Amino acid sequence: MSTLRLSTNSHTCLAAQVSLTGTFKHTLRNNHNVSSTVTVDMLQCSNGVSMLVHAGNNHTASRFAKPLCPRRAARFIEDAANGVPFSDLPHEDEYKLVSDIEQMLREGIQAQRGTYYTWTDDDIEFEVGFEPGRARITVGTTTLGMSLPANRELAYQLLSDNLHRFLQAVRTTSQAA
């Protein structure tokens, strides 16, 4: 079977999409005119870009430094669609530009629904729940709820700041106990 490649139209669209947050569909074709459509989730973070490619039952994710080169994004999509290892893997430092917590908060703000569970480096388990215009942070039986602004970047800053303050208060309280 020959290799699937992005269409010319997908390459053109990808040039703009690498700087956006959203879900995008791309068509790939091989020289036998067999085609496949993949879905690409792009998430712009403070220092990097998180990409997730859905190709059939395969889901391939990675993180890249900003600005993300459209040719590099295209290679990542094509490699994921063809089920081969990415030929231009990010360096470990590049992957760390987007923390798991930042990605989780931004995904929740983007989706405006769902509950995400994780923990801090010092093993504080917490969850963040989302519904349109609102978020709640829960540690154990203590919950902090807040309204979020419509602007996603402002919403992220507010939620991130409140999360860090809330977790610091949990640390301080547990040390005092």
Secondary structure as UniProt FT lines:
FT   STRAND          5..6
FT   HELIX           8..17
FT   TURN            18..19
FT   STRAND          22..29
FT   TURN            31..32
FT   STRAND          35..44
FT   STRAND          48..55
FT   TURN            56..57
FT   STRAND          58..65
FT   HELIX           70..81
FT   TURN            82..83
FT   TURN            87..88
FT   HELIX           92..95
FT   TURN            96..97
FT   HELIX           100..111
FT   STRAND          114..119
FT   TURN            121..122
FT   STRAND          125..131
FT   TURN            132..133
FT   STRAND          134..139
FT   TURN            140..141
FT   STRAND          142..147
FT   HELIX           152..176
//
